[in-house]
């Protein structure tokens, strides 16, 4: 019998059956990542892990920031549970987690688990690395998984929603995770190996081309560096003519903006269009953008899955006012309490690197 020096006992070091389902969870132990979500219901977890015909192992790895006492408490709790008799040899904690052990985990487990509280996951790059190796992701619908999930390359825990969550949602998400393991992940792994292999291939096929350093560098170049270079050329040529032009434009817009606003908004009786009067206080229509902004109402006045329609072809009225008209089907949900509609006007210049750079916008609601 091999002595377990770390534990100071003569208990054999338990081995993992490499043919069994292995779930991996490894990352920084920040509390919002909810490393202990899987430990919410230990009775239910015990039944999942100790089924003799369908064994399941869980491997945890990671570290907490030295000053993150909540994260360190999560790590302590996982270690404590891993030493309980019913979980010994089923839950493992890798000590001194580093890039070497991370490389082995993202290639060696079957499922990569990610349980952040929405919308706090910045990205979740470990799941990308796992996906490149054919590992199937099971994740909350947050971070990169919102873009990466296609319905065939892994699973979503709970709802496919990007709405923010609170601590009160932890129990609901934990139950959704247990349901997913019981009804989908474990039965597929043990009972439908062709489907599992298909999903592994789909994971590689869908993730490898889209989540890579090549894409990152290309998008930085296309979206930022090349535009910054073009703007630099435009701003500095001919004795900084462009810089002077945009500085004068900013001064003019800033001076007029306190008086810019919506004067009148008329919705046609059949909801087929809008007539919007905007006071630009001497600014020209090309100095601003007027938009209809609408979508499914979330909490408060937040809008989920927003749609934006630019109002064009303004007609000059008296006293610096302009009439914008819109004809179309966008207003078909106006009056429905599940939808929210608003109009906004903000400064526009084609050389601004971001449309809200000046931080100036005026809103009016249609509800």
C-alpha positions as a Markdown table, in Angstrom:
| # | Residue | x | y | z |
|---|---|---|---|---|
| 1 | Unk | 0.0 | 0.0 | 0.0 |
| 2 | Unk | 1.4 | 3.4 | -1.0 |
| 3 | Unk | 1.6 | 5.8 | 1.9 |
| 4 | Unk | -0.1 | 9.2 | 1.3 |
| 5 | Unk | 2.7 | 11.5 | 2.7 |
| 6 | Unk | 0.7 | 14.7 | 2.2 |
| 7 | Unk | -2.2 | 13.4 | 4.3 |
| 8 | Unk | 0.0 | 11.6 | 6.7 |
| 9 | Unk | -2.0 | 8.4 | 6.4 |
| 10 | Unk | -1.6 | 4.9 | 5.0 |
| 11 | Unk | -4.7 | 5.3 | 2.8 |
| 12 | Unk | -4.0 | 4.6 | -0.8 |
| 13 | Unk | -4.0 | 7.5 | -3.2 |
| 14 | Unk | -7.2 | 7.0 | -5.2 |
| 15 | Unk | -6.9 | 6.7 | -8.9 |
| 16 | Unk | -9.2 | 8.0 | -11.6 |
| 17 | Unk | -10.7 | 5.6 | -14.1 |
| 18 | Unk | -9.6 | 7.2 | -17.3 |
| 19 | Unk | -12.7 | 5.8 | -19.1 |
| 20 | Unk | -15.1 | 7.5 | -16.7 |
| 21 | Unk | -16.6 | 11.0 | -17.1 |
| 22 | Unk | -14.2 | 13.6 | -15.7 |
| 23 | Unk | -15.4 | 17.2 | -15.1 |
| 24 | Unk | -12.8 | 19.9 | -14.8 |
| 25 | Unk | -13.1 | 23.3 | -13.0 |
| 26 | Unk | -10.0 | 25.4 | -12.9 |
| 27 | Unk | -9.6 | 29.1 | -12.8 |
| 28 | Unk | -9.0 | 32.0 | -10.4 |
| 29 | Unk | -11.2 | 31.5 | -7.3 |
| 30 | Unk | -13.0 | 34.8 | -7.4 |
| 31 | Unk | -16.4 | 34.5 | -5.6 |
| 32 | Unk | -18.4 | 35.5 | -8.7 |
| 33 | Unk | -17.1 | 32.4 | -10.5 |
| 34 | Unk | -19.0 | 30.4 | -7.9 |
| 35 | Unk | -16.7 | 27.4 | -7.7 |
| 36 | Unk | -18.8 | 25.9 | -5.0 |
| 37 | Unk | -22.0 | 26.0 | -7.0 |
| 38 | Unk | -21.7 | 22.3 | -7.7 |
| 39 | Unk | -21.6 | 21.6 | -3.9 |
| 40 | Unk | -24.9 | 23.3 | -3.2 |
| 41 | Unk | -26.8 | 20.0 | -2.7 |
| 42 | Unk | -24.3 | 17.4 | -1.4 |
| 43 | Unk | -26.9 | 14.6 | -1.2 |
| 44 | Unk | -27.7 | 15.0 | -4.9 |
| 45 | Unk | -24.1 | 15.3 | -5.8 |
| 46 | Unk | -23.2 | 12.1 | -3.9 |
| 47 | Unk | -25.8 | 10.2 | -5.9 |
| 48 | Unk | -24.3 | 11.6 | -9.2 |
| 49 | Unk | -20.7 | 10.7 | -8.4 |
| 50 | Unk | -21.2 | 7.4 | -6.8 |
| 51 | Unk | -23.3 | 5.6 | -9.4 |
| 52 | Unk | -21.3 | 2.3 | -9.8 |
| 53 | Unk | -22.5 | 2.0 | -13.5 |
| 54 | Unk | -21.8 | 5.6 | -14.5 |
| 55 | Unk | -19.0 | 7.0 | -12.3 |
| 56 | Unk | -18.2 | 10.7 | -12.4 |
| 57 | Unk | -15.1 | 12.5 | -11.2 |
| 58 | Unk | -14.5 | 16.2 | -10.6 |
| 59 | Unk | -11.1 | 17.8 | -10.6 |
| 60 | Unk | -10.7 | 21.3 | -9.2 |
| 61 | Unk | -7.7 | 23.5 | -9.7 |
| 62 | Unk | -6.9 | 27.2 | -9.1 |
| 63 | Unk | -5.9 | 29.8 | -6.7 |
| 64 | Unk | -7.5 | 32.8 | -4.9 |
| 65 | Unk | -5.9 | 36.2 | -4.7 |
| 66 | Unk | -4.1 | 36.5 | -1.3 |
| 67 | Unk | -6.5 | 39.3 | -0.2 |
| 68 | Unk | -9.7 | 37.5 | -1.5 |
| 69 | Unk | -10.9 | 35.9 | 1.7 |
| 70 | Unk | -14.1 | 34.8 | 0.0 |
| 71 | Unk | -12.3 | 33.0 | -2.7 |
| 72 | Unk | -10.0 | 31.3 | -0.3 |
| 73 | Unk | -13.0 | 30.2 | 1.7 |
| 74 | Unk | -14.4 | 28.6 | -1.5 |
| 75 | Unk | -11.2 | 26.7 | -2.0 |
| 76 | Unk | -11.2 | 25.6 | 1.7 |
| 77 | Unk | -14.8 | 24.3 | 1.3 |
| 78 | Unk | -14.0 | 22.3 | -1.8 |
| 79 | Unk | -11.0 | 20.7 | -0.1 |
| 80 | Unk | -13.1 | 20.0 | 2.9 |
| 81 | Unk | -15.8 | 18.3 | 0.8 |
| 82 | Unk | -13.2 | 16.3 | -1.2 |
| 83 | Unk | -12.1 | 14.6 | 2.1 |
| 84 | Unk | -15.6 | 13.5 | 3.1 |
| 85 | Unk | -15.9 | 9.7 | 3.0 |
| 86 | Unk | -18.6 | 9.8 | 0.3 |
| 87 | Unk | -16.5 | 12.0 | -2.0 |
| 88 | Unk | -13.0 | 10.7 | -1.3 |
| 89 | Unk | -11.7 | 9.5 | -4.6 |
| 90 | Unk | -14.4 | 11.3 | -6.5 |
| 91 | Unk | -13.5 | 15.0 | -6.0 |
| 92 | Unk | -9.8 | 16.0 | -6.4 |
| 93 | Unk | -8.1 | 19.4 | -5.7 |
| 94 | Unk | -4.9 | 20.1 | -7.6 |
| 95 | Unk | -2.5 | 22.0 | -5.4 |
| 96 | Unk | -0.1 | 24.7 | -6.8 |
| 97 | Unk | -2.2 | 25.1 | -9.9 |
| 98 | Unk | -0.1 | 26.6 | -12.7 |
| 99 | Unk | 0.2 | 26.7 | -16.5 |
| 100 | Unk | 1.6 | 23.2 | -16.7 |
| 101 | Unk | -1.3 | 21.6 | -14.8 |
| 102 | Unk | -3.7 | 23.9 | -16.7 |
| 103 | Unk | -2.4 | 22.5 | -20.0 |
| 104 | Unk | -3.0 | 19.0 | -18.8 |
| 105 | Unk | -6.5 | 19.7 | -17.5 |
| 106 | Unk | -7.9 | 21.5 | -20.6 |
| 107 | Unk | -6.7 | 18.5 | -22.7 |
| 108 | Unk | -7.5 | 15.7 | -20.2 |
| 109 | Unk | -11.0 | 16.2 | -18.9 |
| 110 | Unk | -14.3 | 15.5 | -20.7 |
| 111 | Unk | -16.4 | 18.5 | -19.6 |
| 112 | Unk | -15.1 | 22.0 | -18.8 |
| 113 | Unk | -17.4 | 23.6 | -16.1 |
| 114 | Unk | -17.9 | 27.3 | -15.9 |
| 115 | Unk | -20.4 | 28.8 | -13.4 |
| 116 | Unk | -20.0 | 32.6 | -13.2 |
| 117 | Unk | -22.8 | 34.9 | -12.0 |
| 118 | Unk | -24.0 | 36.8 | -15.1 |
| 119 | Unk | -22.8 | 39.3 | -16.4 |
| 120 | Unk | -19.5 | 39.2 | -14.5 |
| 121 | Unk | -17.4 | 36.8 | -16.7 |
| 122 | Unk | -14.9 | 39.0 | -18.6 |
| 123 | Unk | -14.2 | 36.2 | -21.1 |
| 124 | Unk | -13.4 | 32.7 | -19.9 |
| 125 | Unk | -10.4 | 31.8 | -22.1 |
| 126 | Unk | -9.9 | 28.5 | -20.3 |
| 127 | Unk | -13.1 | 27.2 | -21.9 |
| 128 | Unk | -11.8 | 28.2 | -25.3 |
| 129 | Unk | -8.6 | 26.2 | -24.8 |
| 130 | Unk | -10.6 | 23.2 | -23.6 |
| 131 | Unk | -12.9 | 23.5 | -26.6 |
| 132 | Unk | -9.8 | 23.4 | -28.9 |
| 133 | Unk | -9.0 | 20.0 | -27.4 |
| 134 | Unk | -12.5 | 18.6 | -28.0 |
| 135 | Unk | -13.6 | 19.1 | -24.4 |
| 136 | Unk | -17.2 | 20.0 | -24.1 |
| 137 | Unk | -18.1 | 23.2 | -22.3 |
| 138 | Unk | -21.0 | 23.3 | -19.8 |
| 139 | Unk | -21.3 | 27.0 | -18.9 |
| 140 | Unk | -23.6 | 29.7 | -17.7 |
| 141 | Unk | -24.6 | 31.8 | -20.7 |
| 142 | Unk | -22.0 | 34.5 | -20.1 |
| 143 | Unk | -18.5 | 35.6 | -21.3 |
| 144 | Unk | -17.3 | 34.0 | -24.5 |
| 145 | Unk | -19.9 | 31.2 | -24.4 |
| 146 | Unk | -22.6 | 33.7 | -25.5 |
| 147 | Unk | -20.8 | 33.8 | -28.8 |
| 148 | Unk | -19.2 | 30.3 | -28.8 |
| 149 | Unk | -22.3 | 28.2 | -28.0 |
| 150 | Unk | -24.1 | 26.9 | -31.1 |
| 151 | Unk | -26.4 | 24.3 | -29.5 |
| 152 | Unk | -24.2 | 21.3 | -30.7 |
| 153 | Unk | -20.8 | 21.9 | -29.1 |
| 154 | Unk | -21.7 | 21.8 | -25.4 |
| 155 | Unk | -24.4 | 22.9 | -23.0 |
| 156 | Unk | -25.8 | 26.0 | -21.4 |
| 157 | Unk | -26.5 | 25.9 | -17.6 |
| 158 | Unk | -29.9 | 27.4 | -17.0 |
| 159 | Unk | -31.3 | 30.0 | -19.2 |
| 160 | Unk | -29.9 | 31.4 | -22.5 |
| 161 | Unk | -30.2 | 34.9 | -21.1 |
| 162 | Unk | -27.7 | 37.7 | -20.6 |
| 163 | Unk | -29.7 | 39.4 | -17.8 |
| 164 | Unk | -27.8 | 40.1 | -14.7 |
| 165 | Unk | -28.0 | 37.7 | -11.8 |
| 166 | Unk | -27.8 | 38.1 | -8.0 |
| 167 | Unk | -26.9 | 35.8 | -5.2 |
| 168 | Unk | -30.6 | 34.8 | -5.0 |
| 169 | Unk | -30.1 | 33.1 | -8.4 |
| 170 | Unk | -27.4 | 30.7 | -7.1 |
| 171 | Unk | -29.8 | 28.0 | -6.0 |
| 172 | Unk | -31.7 | 28.1 | -9.2 |
| 173 | Unk | -28.5 | 27.8 | -11.3 |
| 174 | Unk | -27.3 | 24.9 | -9.1 |
| 175 | Unk | -30.5 | 23.0 | -9.6 |
| 176 | Unk | -30.2 | 23.6 | -13.4 |
| 177 | Unk | -26.6 | 22.3 | -13.3 |
| 178 | Unk | -27.7 | 19.1 | -11.5 |
| 179 | Unk | -30.6 | 18.7 | -14.0 |
| 180 | Unk | -28.2 | 19.1 | -16.9 |
| 181 | Unk | -25.8 | 16.5 | -15.5 |
| 182 | Unk | -28.6 | 14.0 | -14.7 |
| 183 | Unk | -30.6 | 14.4 | -17.9 |
| 184 | Unk | -28.1 | 15.3 | -20.6 |
| 185 | Unk | -24.3 | 15.1 | -19.9 |
| 186 | Unk | -24.0 | 11.8 | -18.0 |
| 187 | Unk | -26.6 | 9.9 | -20.1 |
| 188 | Unk | -25.0 | 11.1 | -23.3 |
| 189 | Unk | -21.5 | 10.2 | -22.2 |
| 190 | Unk | -22.4 | 6.7 | -21.1 |
| 191 | Unk | -25.4 | 5.9 | -23.4 |
| 192 | Unk | -24.7 | 7.7 | -26.7 |
| 193 | Unk | -21.1 | 7.7 | -27.5 |
| 194 | Unk | -21.6 | 8.6 | -31.2 |
| 195 | Unk | -23.4 | 11.8 | -30.2 |
| 196 | Unk | -20.6 | 12.6 | -27.7 |
| 197 | Unk | -17.9 | 12.2 | -30.3 |
| 198 | Unk | -20.0 | 14.3 | -32.8 |
| 199 | Unk | -20.2 | 17.0 | -30.2 |
| 200 | Unk | -16.4 | 16.8 | -29.6 |
| 201 | Unk | -15.8 | 17.3 | -33.3 |
| 202 | Unk | -18.3 | 20.1 | -33.4 |
| 203 | Unk | -16.5 | 21.8 | -30.4 |
| 204 | Unk | -13.2 | 21.8 | -32.3 |
| 205 | Unk | -14.7 | 22.8 | -35.6 |
| 206 | Unk | -16.7 | 25.7 | -34.2 |
| 207 | Unk | -14.3 | 27.0 | -31.6 |
| 208 | Unk | -10.8 | 26.6 | -33.2 |
| 209 | Unk | -11.3 | 29.0 | -36.2 |
| 210 | Unk | -13.1 | 31.7 | -34.1 |
| 211 | Unk | -11.3 | 31.9 | -30.8 |
| 212 | Unk | -7.6 | 32.2 | -31.4 |
| 213 | Unk | -4.7 | 34.7 | -31.2 |
| 214 | Unk | -5.0 | 35.0 | -35.0 |
| 215 | Unk | -8.5 | 36.4 | -34.7 |
| 216 | Unk | -7.5 | 38.6 | -31.8 |
| 217 | Unk | -4.7 | 40.3 | -33.6 |
| 218 | Unk | -6.7 | 40.6 | -36.8 |
| 219 | Unk | -9.6 | 42.3 | -35.0 |
| 220 | Unk | -7.3 | 44.6 | -33.1 |
| 221 | Unk | -5.7 | 45.6 | -36.4 |
| 222 | Unk | -9.1 | 46.0 | -38.3 |
| 223 | Unk | -11.1 | 47.7 | -35.5 |
| 224 | Unk | -8.4 | 49.8 | -33.8 |
| 225 | Unk | -4.9 | 50.0 | -35.1 |
| 226 | Unk | -5.7 | 50.7 | -38.8 |
| 227 | Unk | -8.4 | 53.2 | -37.8 |
| 228 | Unk | -6.0 | 54.9 | -35.4 |
| 229 | Unk | -3.4 | 55.2 | -38.1 |
| 230 | Unk | -5.9 | 56.6 | -40.6 |
| 231 | Unk | -7.1 | 59.1 | -38.1 |
| 232 | Unk | -3.5 | 60.1 | -37.3 |
| 233 | Unk | -2.8 | 60.8 | -40.9 |
| 234 | Unk | -6.1 | 62.8 | -41.3 |
| 235 | Unk | -5.5 | 64.9 | -38.1 |
| 236 | Unk | -1.9 | 65.8 | -38.8 |
| 237 | Unk | -1.7 | 66.4 | -42.6 |
| 238 | Unk | -1.6 | 69.9 | -44.0 |
| 239 | Unk | -0.5 | 71.6 | -40.8 |
| 240 | Unk | -3.0 | 69.7 | -38.5 |
| 241 | Unk | -5.9 | 70.9 | -40.6 |
| 242 | Unk | -8.0 | 67.9 | -39.5 |
| 243 | Unk | -7.3 | 68.4 | -35.8 |
| 244 | Unk | -8.3 | 72.1 | -36.0 |
| 245 | Unk | -11.5 | 71.1 | -37.9 |
| 246 | Unk | -12.6 | 68.6 | -35.3 |
| 247 | Unk | -11.7 | 70.9 | -32.4 |
| 248 | Unk | -13.8 | 73.7 | -33.9 |
| 249 | Unk | -16.7 | 71.2 | -34.4 |
| 250 | Unk | -16.5 | 70.0 | -30.8 |
| 251 | Unk | -16.6 | 73.6 | -29.6 |
| 252 | Unk | -19.6 | 74.4 | -31.7 |
| 253 | Unk | -21.5 | 71.2 | -30.7 |
| 254 | Unk | -20.7 | 71.7 | -27.0 |
| 255 | Unk | -21.9 | 75.3 | -27.1 |
| 256 | Unk | -25.2 | 74.4 | -28.7 |
| 257 | Unk | -25.9 | 71.2 | -26.9 |
| 258 | Unk | -27.8 | 72.6 | -23.8 |
| 259 | Unk | -30.5 | 73.8 | -26.2 |
| 260 | Unk | -30.6 | 70.7 | -28.4 |
| 261 | Unk | -33.6 | 68.4 | -27.8 |
| 262 | Unk | -36.9 | 66.9 | -28.9 |
| 263 | Unk | -39.6 | 69.4 | -29.4 |
| 264 | Unk | -42.5 | 67.2 | -30.5 |
| 265 | Unk | -43.0 | 63.5 | -31.2 |
| 266 | Unk | -46.1 | 62.3 | -33.1 |
| 267 | Unk | -46.9 | 58.6 | -33.6 |
| 268 | Unk | -49.2 | 58.0 | -36.6 |
| 269 | Unk | -52.6 | 56.6 | -35.6 |
| 270 | Unk | -51.9 | 53.3 | -37.4 |
| 271 | Unk | -48.4 | 53.1 | -35.8 |
| 272 | Unk | -46.9 | 53.0 | -39.3 |
| 273 | Unk | -44.6 | 55.9 | -38.6 |
| 274 | Unk | -43.2 | 58.8 | -36.6 |
| 275 | Unk | -42.9 | 62.5 | -37.0 |
| 276 | Unk | -40.2 | 63.9 | -34.8 |
| 277 | Unk | -39.3 | 67.6 | -34.4 |
| 278 | Unk | -35.8 | 68.3 | -33.1 |
| 279 | Unk | -34.3 | 71.6 | -32.1 |
| 280 | Unk | -30.7 | 71.6 | -33.2 |
| 281 | Unk | -30.0 | 75.2 | -32.1 |
| 282 | Unk | -28.1 | 76.1 | -35.2 |
| 283 | Unk | -26.4 | 72.8 | -35.7 |
| 284 | Unk | -26.8 | 71.0 | -39.0 |
| 285 | Unk | -28.4 | 67.6 | -39.5 |
| 286 | Unk | -25.1 | 66.1 | -40.4 |
| 287 | Unk | -23.8 | 67.2 | -37.0 |
| 288 | Unk | -26.1 | 64.7 | -35.2 |
| 289 | Unk | -27.7 | 61.3 | -35.4 |
| 290 | Unk | -31.4 | 60.9 | -34.5 |
| 291 | Unk | -32.3 | 57.2 | -33.8 |
| 292 | Unk | -35.3 | 55.1 | -32.7 |
| 293 | Unk | -34.1 | 52.7 | -30.1 |
| 294 | Unk | -36.3 | 49.8 | -29.0 |
| 295 | Unk | -36.4 | 46.3 | -27.8 |
| 296 | Unk | -37.7 | 43.8 | -25.2 |
| 297 | Unk | -38.1 | 45.5 | -21.8 |
| 298 | Unk | -35.8 | 44.2 | -19.1 |
| 299 | Unk | -35.6 | 45.3 | -15.5 |
| 300 | Unk | -36.4 | 49.0 | -15.2 |
| 301 | Unk | -35.8 | 50.7 | -18.5 |
| 302 | Unk | -33.0 | 48.4 | -19.7 |
| 303 | Unk | -33.6 | 47.0 | -23.1 |
| 304 | Unk | -32.7 | 43.4 | -24.1 |
| 305 | Unk | -31.7 | 42.7 | -27.7 |
| 306 | Unk | -32.1 | 46.3 | -28.8 |
| 307 | Unk | -32.8 | 47.4 | -32.3 |
| 308 | Unk | -31.6 | 50.8 | -33.7 |
| 309 | Unk | -33.2 | 52.6 | -36.6 |
| 310 | Unk | -31.6 | 55.9 | -37.9 |
| 311 | Unk | -34.1 | 58.6 | -38.8 |
| 312 | Unk | -33.0 | 60.3 | -42.0 |
| 313 | Unk | -34.0 | 62.9 | -44.6 |
| 314 | Unk | -34.7 | 65.8 | -42.2 |
| 315 | Unk | -36.8 | 68.7 | -43.4 |
| 316 | Unk | -36.0 | 72.3 | -42.3 |
| 317 | Unk | -38.5 | 74.1 | -40.2 |
| 318 | Unk | -38.3 | 77.5 | -38.6 |
| 319 | Unk | -36.0 | 78.6 | -35.7 |
| 320 | Unk | -33.3 | 75.9 | -36.1 |
| 321 | Unk | -35.8 | 73.1 | -35.9 |
| 322 | Unk | -35.9 | 70.0 | -38.2 |
| 323 | Unk | -38.6 | 67.5 | -38.9 |
| 324 | Unk | -37.5 | 63.8 | -39.1 |
| 325 | Unk | -40.0 | 61.3 | -40.4 |
| 326 | Unk | -40.0 | 57.5 | -40.2 |
| 327 | Unk | -42.2 | 55.0 | -42.0 |
| 328 | Unk | -41.9 | 51.3 | -41.2 |
| 329 | Unk | -43.0 | 48.3 | -39.1 |
| 330 | Unk | -40.7 | 49.0 | -36.1 |
| 331 | Unk | -43.6 | 50.5 | -34.0 |
| 332 | Unk | -45.8 | 47.4 | -34.2 |
| 333 | Unk | -45.1 | 46.6 | -30.5 |
| 334 | Unk | -45.6 | 50.1 | -29.2 |
| 335 | Unk | -47.9 | 50.0 | -26.2 |
| 336 | Unk | -47.0 | 46.4 | -25.4 |
| 337 | Unk | -45.7 | 46.4 | -21.8 |
| 338 | Unk | -43.0 | 43.9 | -22.7 |
| 339 | Unk | -41.4 | 46.4 | -25.1 |
| 340 | Unk | -39.8 | 49.7 | -24.6 |
| 341 | Unk | -39.3 | 52.5 | -27.2 |
| 342 | Unk | -37.2 | 55.6 | -27.0 |
| 343 | Unk | -35.7 | 58.3 | -29.3 |
| 344 | Unk | -32.2 | 59.6 | -28.9 |
| 345 | Unk | -30.1 | 62.3 | -30.5 |
| 346 | Unk | -26.3 | 62.6 | -30.2 |
| 347 | Unk | -23.4 | 64.4 | -31.9 |
| 348 | Unk | -22.0 | 62.8 | -35.0 |
| 349 | Unk | -18.7 | 63.3 | -36.9 |
| 350 | Unk | -17.3 | 60.7 | -39.2 |
| 351 | Unk | -13.8 | 61.1 | -37.7 |
| 352 | Unk | -14.8 | 60.4 | -34.1 |
| 353 | Unk | -13.3 | 57.1 | -33.1 |
| 354 | Unk | -16.4 | 56.3 | -31.1 |
| 355 | Unk | -19.9 | 57.7 | -31.6 |
| 356 | Unk | -20.4 | 58.5 | -27.9 |
| 357 | Unk | -16.9 | 60.0 | -27.4 |
| 358 | Unk | -18.3 | 63.4 | -26.3 |
| 359 | Unk | -20.7 | 61.8 | -23.8 |
| 360 | Unk | -23.6 | 63.9 | -25.1 |
| 361 | Unk | -27.0 | 62.4 | -25.7 |
| 362 | Unk | -30.6 | 63.4 | -25.3 |
| 363 | Unk | -33.4 | 60.9 | -24.8 |
| 364 | Unk | -37.2 | 60.8 | -24.9 |
| 365 | Unk | -39.3 | 57.8 | -24.2 |
| 366 | Unk | -42.3 | 56.8 | -26.3 |
| 367 | Unk | -44.1 | 54.6 | -23.7 |
